[in-house]
């Protein structure tokens, strides 16, 4: 018997998970994939939005502004990369400047701090590589960039360290409500819980409909991106948006916290919630749209392209509420942008919803807020030498592109939830994220995983259970 079962292990589910482990509760997360952070939380713009865009009175506006203010402290606690680099929403004509003015007024009303409308000259002084055709911009200094899957993973690891439990490869197929909830997974396991949190992302409508009357629909919205090599990382220093449209915030150009450049996304509604394929026409659209912002990006320096799916609700706003008829069942759904930015504030409100629903909340006296992760290349020469003296594995470089040591990889394996894959270690400490995309370090990481987990080399997969790398020896 659990006090709370959370369905979905993305940034929303894990934010709630960590918050609940501050209390004397028995909490479990059920995730259908082989690892946490496998949906929208893995593939997005990596932006902590300032919050000027959501309309006054919406949940998106409320949570975005509050969540943004929480990120810096949370990332320090969890040893996750975060930077307040600020954002610019650029205008190309008088009509766009009217949109900029409206965004300024909306953002000011809902509490976004230090917004400014800049002239063309002021914008180009900040970002000289932007095209000369711009008219001006809205400047939001509180905007930021973060490692989104690193943040999501850190939340999960810290929650587990505080007594929470995660069950991977547990797709929920049925929910029955009597005095408590009985949750059945695809492999036949039954989990009993007093309360259920539906944080299933793209599948939140499906989970809701297992036990509640249908009340909303999630439409997958695909967005395609280019990841550029670090040679392009200084093209811009701020996150550069064009004026938003009905489909979203448009194609952005932004540095990442690790020194790359990210360009994208496009926006197209699709039917298949598992379709994360890229299309030539979509990527061409992203490239062409970005050229309006700046022609200084060298698209010969692409190291990766990918697509992510946004959980777009037909309600037009986030859904954060206990169901009226099925008491104890809480929907946290429709988490499109700015879901990542809003996640910390949403988690606080969900705790309050559970409290009002009758969940007994008794705070722990020994909650461990800090999660340590060594980022070897960020250490001083003296710190590096001392660390290598204690553990020689930190003196062995495995990933030359990202300068990741064997010690960091072993640490990530030890912290992993479940048997790690090549990609799960890549998300945790970045081997394979660089220019060669694992071409050189991949086999070595595979060997380290096999050694540390005491499994055959052939059993170490790329990601999913059937994504084998090796079949056996050839000689």
N, C-alpha and C positions, 0 to 999 in steps of 0.2 A: 504493500500500500504506500503510495506516494502522496504527499500533500499537493504538489503541483506537477503536472506533466506539460512540457512545452513541445509542440510539434513544429519542427523546423529549426535548423541550426545555422541560420544566416546571421547578419549583424543585428537584426531585430530580436530574434530568438535568444541569441547569446548575450545581448545587452540586458534583457529581462532575466536570463539565467544568472548572470553575475550579480545583479541587484538582489535577487531572491536569496542567494547564498550568504547575504549579510544577515540573514535571519535563521533561526533554528527551525528550518523546514527541510523536508526530504523532497528534493527536486530532481526530476529526470528530463532530459532532452531526447526526443526521438527524431532521428534524421534518416531519410531514405537512401542517402548516398554513402559512399565509403569514407568520407571525411566531412568535416564542417566547412562552411563557407564555399559551397559548391554551386550556388545559383547566382542570383544577381549580385550578391556580395563579392563574388570572385571577379566579375567582369562588368566594370562600370567606369565612370569618369574620374574616380578617386578624389572627388571634390567635397570639401566641407563648405556648403553654400552659406553666404552671409544671411540670406533670408528676405531680400527685397522683393522677390517675385510672387510668392503665394498671396492670395487675396486676403485682406483683413477679415477676421472672423472665422477663417478656416483652421482646421487642425494642423494643416501643413505650415501655416504662418506661425501658429503658437509654438509648435515643437521645433521648427527650424531655428528660430531665433534663440530659444532656450538651449537647444542641443549644441548649437555652434559655440556658445559661451562655455560649455562644459568640456570641449574636446582637448584643449591644451593640457589641463590637469590630468584628465584620464589617460592621455597618451604618455605622459611622464610616469604615471603610476605603472603603466603596463609595458613600458620600454618599447614604444611603437613610434615610428617616424611621423612627425607632423610639422607643418610649417604654415604660418599665416603670411602667405605671399600676396594677399589681396587680389581682387578681381576687377576687371574693366569690362563694361558692357558698351560696345562701341556702336556709334551711329554713322550711317553713310549719307544721310540726307535729312531734310527738315522734318519729314514724317518720323524718322527714327528718333530724332531729338525730342519729339513729343512723347514717344514711348519712354525714352530715358527720363524725361521729367515725371511721367506717371509712375515709373518704377521708383524714382526718388521719393515721391510723395507717399506711395504705398509703403515703402520700406521704413520711412520715418514714422509713419503712423503705427506700425507694428513693432517698433522698437529696435530696428537695426541701427547700430551706432556709427557715427562719423561718415555717413554717406556724403559724397560731393559730386557735383556736376562739373566736369572739366572741359575746357576748350580744346580745340584741335592741337594747339601748341603745347598745352599742358600734357595731353595724352602722349604726344610724340616725344616729349622730354622724358617721360617715364619709359616709353617703349619705342625706341627709334626704328625698330625693324617692322613696325606696322606700315601698311600702305598709306600713302599721302592723301588718299581720297576721303579719309574719315572726316566727320564734322565735329566730333566730340565724344564724350563717354560719361557713363556713371561709374564712379570709383567707389568700391566697397572694400575698405582696408581690412575688415574682419574675415573676409573669405580666406579659405585655407586649402591645403592639399595634404593627403594622408595616404598611408599604405592600407588600402581597404581590407584585403584578405588578412594581412598581418594583424590589423586591429581586431577583426572578427575572431581569428584564431587565438589571439591573446586574451580576449574576453572569455572564451571557452576554457582555455587552460587555467586561467585564474579562478574561474568558477569551480572547476574540478579540484583544484588545490584547496578550495574552501568547502569541499564535501559534496559538491554536486556530481551528478552522474550523467554520462552521455551514452546512448545506445545507437550505434551506427548500423546502416543497412537494415533499418526498421521502418519500412514503408507502412503507413497506417491505412488499413483497408476498411475498418469498421469501428464505430464508436456507439456504445450503448449507455444510456443514462438511467440509473435507478437512484438509490441513495448516493452512490458514487458513480464515477465514469469507468467503464470497462473498454479499454482500447485494444483492438486486435491488429496485429501487424501481419504483413504478407507471409512471413514464415511461421505464423500460427501462435506467436507469443501473445499473451494477454497481460496488459499492464493496467493496474487499478490505481485511480487517483481521485482525490477530492475535487480538484479544480483542473481545468484544461485551458491552456493558452494556444490559440491557433495563430502561429507565426510562420505559416507554410509558404509564404511568398507567392509565386505564380500559381500554386495549387491551393491557396487559402480558400477559394470558393468551393473546391472539391471537398476539402476537409470540413468546412462549415456545413455543407449539404449532407454529410454523413449523419448528423445528429440534429440539425436545425432546418427550419424552412428556408428555402432559397430566398436570398435578399440582395445579393450582389453578384456581379460577374467580373472575373479578372481576364483582361485581354492582354496577351503578350505583345509587347512593343519592342521590336528588335532595333539595336543600334550597333553600328560597325565602327571600328577604330583602327588607327595605325599607331604602333609604338615605334618611335624613332630612336636611333642610336644616340649615345651621349654626346656625339659631335654636334647634335642639334639642340642639346639641352639648354643652351643660352640664347636661343632665338628670341624668346620672351622670358620675362621673369614673373609676370603676373598671369593669372588665368584670364584668357581673353575670350569673351562671349560676343556673339552678334546678338542683335535684339531678338527676343523670344518670339515663337510662333505658337499656333494652336497645338502643334504636335510636341512642343517642348522647348528647351532652352537653346536648341540649335547646335551647330558644329562649333566646338571650342578648340582652342590651341592653348595648351598648358604645360608647364614643366611638371615633372613628377618629383616626389620627395627623394628619389634615388638618382636624379640628374638626367633622366631621359626627357623626351618630349612626347606628349600624347595628343593626337588629332582625331576628333570625332565627337559625337556619333551622328549618323543619319537617324531617321525614325520611320519605321513602317510597322503597321499592325499585322500580325500573323496569327495563324490558328494553332500551330503545333507548339506546345509549351516546352518541348525539348529541342527545338530547332535553333542551334547556335552556329549555324553555318554562315559563311560570308559569301556575298555575291559581288562579282566584278562591277556591276552597275552601281551597287551601294557604295563600294569603296571609291569608285570614280567620283561619285557624288560628294563624298566626304572630302576628297582631295580638291575638287573644283571649288567647293564652298569655302574651304579654308584659304584658298588663294585670294579670296576677297579680303580676308583679314591681313594676311602677309604673304608675299611671294618669296620670302627668304628661307622657307623650309625646303631642304633638299630631299626630295622623295626617293632618291636613290639610297638613302640611309635608313630605309625601313628594316627593322629586325623582326617585326611580328605584326600580324593583323589578327583581329578577333572580333567576335560579336557577343554582346550581352543582351539579356532580355529584361525589360522592366515590367513590373506587375501593375499594369494600368487598370484601375477600377472604373466600372461604369458609373459609380457615384460621384466621381470628380474630386474626391477628397479621401484622406486617410480614414480608415475605419478602426476605431479603438474603443471597444465597448463590450460590456457583458450582455449576452443575448437576453432579450426580454422574457422569452419562454423557457429556455434551457439554462437555468441558473447555474452559475459556476463555470460556464463556457464563455471564454473571452476571446473575441476576434481582434487581432492586430494585423490588419490586412490592407491591401491597396497601397503597398509601400513603394510607389514609384519615387522619382526624385522629388523632394529632397529626403528620402528615407534614411540614407546613411547619416546625413547631417542631423537628423531628428532623433536618431535611435536612443541616445542617452536620456533625453527628456521623455520620450515615450515610455522607456523602462520605468521611470519614476512614477508616471501616471498609472501604469499597469499595476504596480504594487499597491497604489491607493485604491484602484478598482477592486483588487482582491481583498483588501482590508474591508471595504464597504460590503463585499459579498460574503463576509464571514470568515475569511482566512485569518487565523491567529498569527500575528506577527510579533515575535519575540527576538529582539536584536541580539546577535552574537557579541561576545566581548573579545573574541579572538579572531575576528575577520582579518585576513591578510590581503591588504589592498595592493601591495607591491608585487609585481612580477618582473623578474630580472632576465634580460637576454643580452648576451655579450655581442656587440658589434665590433669585431676586432679592428677593422681599419679606422674606426673613429677614436681609438685609444691613442694616448701619447706613446712615444718611443719607450719611455720608462715603464709604462703600464703594460705594453706588449711584452717587453723583456721579462717582467715579473710573472706574467701569465704563462709564457712559454716555459719558464723555469719550473712552474708548478705542474704544467701539463704540456708536454712536447707536441701534442696534437695541434695546438694553436700555432705551431711553427711550420706546419705543413700546408702549403697553399694547394687547394683543390680546384677552385674556380678562379681562373686568372682574369676573366672579364670583370667579375664583380668583387674579386679579392676576398673570397670566402674560404675559410680554413677548415681543416678536418675537425677541429675542436668544435666549431659552430655547428657543423653538420651532425656530429655525435650528440651535442646538446639538443638539437631539434628532434632527433630520433627519440631520445629519452623522454622528451615532453609530448611526443605525438600521442594522439588518441587513436588506438587501433594500430594495425600493421602499416607502416608508412610506405608510400609509393614514391617514385622519382618526382612526380609533380607535387606531392604533398610536402616534401622537403624543400622543393623549389619555392613554394609559397611561404614557408616558414623562415628560411634564411638565405634564399636567392641564388643558390648554385644553378646555372642554366638560364638565368634571366638576362645575360649579357649578349654581346654581339653574335657569338657563335651559337647561342640558344642551346647550350648543353652538348654541342658536338664534341668538345674535348673532355669536359668534366663529367658528362653523363655516365659513362662506364665506371668511373671511379666512385661516383656517388652510389651507384648500384651495388658495387662491391662493399662499400661501407655499410649500407643498409643490411645486406645479407649477413655480414659479419656481426653487426650489433644486435640483430634480431634473431640470429642463429637459424636462418632459413636458407634453402638452396638459392643460388643466384637466379635460376630460372623463375623462382616464385616472386621476385621483385618486379612489379609491373609499372607501366607508365602512369596509369591513373585508375581506371576501372578494373574490375577483377579479370576481365578478358583482354585487357590491353597489354598482352605479353610483349617482351622485348627479345628474350632468348628462348629457344626451344630445347637446346641441348648442345653438347660439344660436337664439333665437326671432325675433330681429330684428337 
